[in-house]
Amino acid sequence: MVALDEAPIRGAEFRRGADKPNSAGAMDWDDVRVFLAVARHGSLRAAGRALGLSQPTVGRRLAGFEATFGGPTLFDRLPEGLRLNAAGEQLVPAAESVEHAALMLERRRAAASPVLSGTVRVSVGEWAAGFLARCLSDEGPTALPAGITLELVESRQTANLARREADLAVRHHPPESGDLYVAKVGTFACAVYRRCDSKSDAWVTYTEEQAHYPTARWVQQQIEKTGGAVALRASGMTMQQAAIRAGSGKGVLPCYAADDDPLLTRLTPPIPEIAAEYSVIVHRDLRRAVCVRAVIDWVRRAFVEQRDALAGTR
């Protein structure tokens, strides 16, 4: 069993001095990534979440990294967290160069591997998360190869693919920069739904913090036109659909998720101005990795085979 302090950081396999981990002056390149994570996230706890390490482990590795330089600490310890001091700021460019080189080598190593097995981590928004989870099957044309484990990670922000926070992404808004391969895979149609036996005209929509979402803006326009009320504001589609199914009100849902629900009835045709076009996004170094390529192909097949459900025409 690997001790927690020695557990490798996900995506960090490029080490120097690994054959003599306890030798004086040797630098563990994993500690460079710990240093950068703390600098970016501002606390040991947040850095640990980003790296998949415990807070005490991050603290020990950071202390070891600071001791390597034999001088003062690299962070000011403040009540609100850790902030780089002048000595730490001077190390950031060199540390980022090390990280860039290590990640590039790791991506190319992964791309060169002929093994069709392992975990592929996919960054997704909530609509894509629900859709892809429904498409998983152990048989038929949409089945993934037997050796691959799919890991769907739902978040509002696209993972940093250059840093291997995910192997690929299926997102509504692809990044505008970066050495990325982006290919459109399909569109999610959406419409207004209500519980079949409900007469409520109140709306179920997103929170005020999410008022910039296209669906939230469209609902707000309808409220302003008709003077309608809001029954519930919820930050996720799952909560909204549960409330609509319970009869709380009406709301916008993706057609693939609501058309087959026996408790719901569609009140409008698909609304073209808020249809969500999705793309698959992958770093170019990983595009031809066997496992990543298999998942990209699976995503494309799923969108093609489910195009009628996605379009709300089934």
Summary of the structure (lengths in Angstrom):
residues: 314
radius of gyration: 23.5
end to end distance: 51.2
largest distance: 73.9
contacts: 938
relative contact order: 0.13
helix: 41%
strand: 20%
